[in-house]
Amino acid sequence: MVRFYDAKDKAELEKVEKLLKAGGIEYFLVPGNPPGIAAAQIDVAEEDLPKAEELLRQAAMGRSR
């Protein structure tokens, strides 16, 4: 597993989780560091990293239009 995303809050975490689920990408949540400050770190399998990054990029482009 490799670090993919550090969510700043619960809402951001839920958005990224939704994208990954829709893209069929398995992920693992690591509690934020320090606990209670950051929502969580999202890790994905190394082979899924390019697809996960592309999903995030597409979502960001959709918001900027």
C-alpha positions as CSV (number, residue, x, y, z in Angstrom):
1,M,0.0,0.0,0.0
2,V,1.1,3.5,-0.7
3,R,-0.1,6.9,0.6
4,F,-2.6,8.4,-1.8
5,Y,-4.4,11.2,0.0
6,D,-4.4,13.0,3.4
7,A,-7.9,14.1,4.1
8,K,-8.2,17.3,6.1
9,D,-11.7,16.7,7.4
10,K,-14.5,14.1,7.4
11,A,-16.3,15.7,4.5
12,E,-13.2,15.6,2.3
13,L,-12.5,12.0,3.4
14,E,-16.1,11.0,2.4
15,K,-15.7,12.6,-1.1
16,V,-12.5,10.8,-1.8
17,E,-13.8,7.5,-0.5
18,K,-16.8,7.9,-2.8
19,L,-14.6,8.5,-5.8
20,L,-12.5,5.4,-5.0
21,K,-15.5,3.2,-4.5
22,A,-17.1,4.4,-7.7
23,G,-13.8,3.6,-9.5
24,G,-13.6,0.1,-8.0
25,I,-10.4,0.9,-6.2
26,E,-9.7,-0.8,-2.8
27,Y,-8.2,1.5,-0.2
28,F,-7.2,1.4,3.5
29,L,-7.7,4.2,6.0
30,V,-4.9,5.1,8.4
31,P,-6.0,7.3,11.4
32,G,-4.9,11.0,11.1
33,N,-1.7,12.1,12.6
34,P,-2.1,13.5,15.2
35,P,-5.3,11.6,15.9
36,G,-8.3,13.8,16.0
37,I,-6.7,16.6,14.0
38,A,-6.6,15.2,10.5
39,A,-9.4,12.9,9.3
40,A,-7.3,10.1,7.9
41,Q,-4.7,9.1,5.4
42,I,-5.9,7.0,2.5
43,D,-3.6,4.3,1.1
44,V,-4.2,2.4,-2.1
45,A,-2.3,-0.5,-3.7
46,E,0.7,0.7,-5.7
47,E,-0.8,-0.7,-8.9
48,D,-4.0,1.3,-8.4
49,L,-2.3,4.6,-7.7
50,P,-2.3,5.9,-11.3
51,K,-6.1,5.2,-11.7
52,A,-6.8,6.7,-8.3
53,E,-4.9,9.9,-9.2
54,E,-6.7,10.1,-12.5
55,L,-10.1,9.8,-10.8
56,L,-9.1,12.6,-8.4
57,R,-7.8,14.8,-11.3
58,Q,-11.1,14.3,-13.2
59,A,-13.2,15.2,-10.2
60,A,-11.1,18.4,-9.6
61,M,-11.5,19.4,-13.3
62,G,-15.3,18.8,-13.0
63,R,-15.5,21.2,-10.1
64,S,-13.4,23.9,-11.8
65,R,-15.7,24.2,-14.8
